[in-house]
Amino acid sequence: MNPSCLEYQLTDDERRHFEEHGWLQIENALTPQQIEKLTAKTDEIHAAKVNDGHSASQALFYPNFIPDDAGFLELVDYPPVLPKVWGILGWNIYLYHGHLIVTPPSGQSRPPAGEEKTFGWHQDSGRVNQEMESHPRPRLSLKVAYFLSDTSEEGRGNFWIIPGSHLRDDLERPQNGTGQPEGAIPVLAKPGTAVFFDRRLWHTASPNWSDVTRKILFYGYGYRWIRTKDDMTVQDLWPQCDAIQKQLLGYGVNCNGHYSPSDDDVPLRVWLRENAPEAAK
Ligand SMILES: O=C(O)CCC(=O)C(=O)O
C-alpha cells in the first residue's frame, strides 16, 4: 500500500461527525472513469439476473459481488477510503459482507409527503441487536456505500437515515404505518459519493418514484472475529492480492489469529507501525 493514502486519514472533524451522527459523506470519492466502469459492470450483472428471471421492476440485492470484477476488488483497499475505515475501527478488520443494489423505477407515483408507507427501518446485523446485552450496543462494523447513480434529489430510491440514532437501541415508528420516524432524512448523494455509516445507525432503502435507476455498492467492514454475512467466495482472489488485501478478504493464519492476531494475520498493523504508528495501537 502506498503511504500517499495517509493523506486520506480520518480528520478530527470527520471523527467527531461520525461519532456524533453515526455517518459521514465524502463527495467525489470515485473518479468519473471509475463510476463509468463500475456502472457498466453493475448493469451487466443486473441484465444477467433479469435474463435469469429476476423481475426488471424489482430491486436487485446482489451479495458477494467482489469476485465479479477487478474494479470491485480495487475498492476493498481503496486509498481514499480505507484509511478512514481503519481510523474508525482500527486494524483488526476485514470485509465481512458486500452487496450491490440496483433499484429500478417503481413505476408508481409518489404519495404526498408523510402519506407514504413507513420504510423498512433497521440496524444492521440481525440477531446481534437482540443478543448483545450492552447499552448502547457496540459498533462492531460499518458500511461504505459507493453511489454510482445520482440520488442528489429525493424520490430516487434514496438511502434514508436518522442521524445520531446509532446510540439508540429502539426506534419508535409511526403507529399507523405511514410516514417516517422523527428525524429521518434522505441521503442526497451524487454519483461518486462514499457514505460511511455505523451499523447501528437506523437506516433503510426507499421506493424509487423517479425515472432514474438507483445503483449503489456496499462494502461492510468489521472485526476479524465476526463471521461473514454472505458467501464471500473471495479466497480464489488471494493469490493475486497483496498481504493487506488478503487480510481484508478474510485471510488468517489460523482460527486463534482472528482473536489474538500475530503479525502474519494482520499485515495492516505491520504497515501502520511503519507508516502511521499512532494508528497501529
Ligand atoms: O439500499 C439501501 O438504501 C439500504 C441498504 C441497507 O439497508 C443496508 O445495506 O443494510
The ligand as an SDF file (V2000), in Angstrom:
LIG
                    3D

 10  9  0  0  0  0  0  0  0  0999 V2000
  -30.4700    0.1110   -0.2370 O   0  0  0  0  0  0  0  0  0  0  0  0
  -30.4320    0.9120    0.6760 C   0  0  0  0  0  0  0  0  0  0  0  0
  -30.5530    2.1460    0.5040 O   0  0  0  0  0  0  0  0  0  0  0  0
  -30.2770    0.4230    2.0930 C   0  0  0  0  0  0  0  0  0  0  0  0
  -29.2850   -0.6760    2.2340 C   0  0  0  0  0  0  0  0  0  0  0  0
  -29.3340   -1.3060    3.5790 C   0  0  0  0  0  0  0  0  0  0  0  0
  -30.3130   -1.2610    4.2580 O   0  0  0  0  0  0  0  0  0  0  0  0
  -28.1610   -1.9880    4.1060 C   0  0  0  0  0  0  0  0  0  0  0  0
  -27.1080   -2.0190    3.4510 O   0  0  0  0  0  0  0  0  0  0  0  0
  -28.2500   -2.5220    5.2280 O   0  0  0  0  0  0  0  0  0  0  0  0
  1  2  2  0
  2  3  1  0
  2  4  1  0
  4  5  1  0
  5  6  1  0
  6  7  2  0
  6  8  1  0
  8  9  2  0
  8 10  1  0
M  END
$$$$
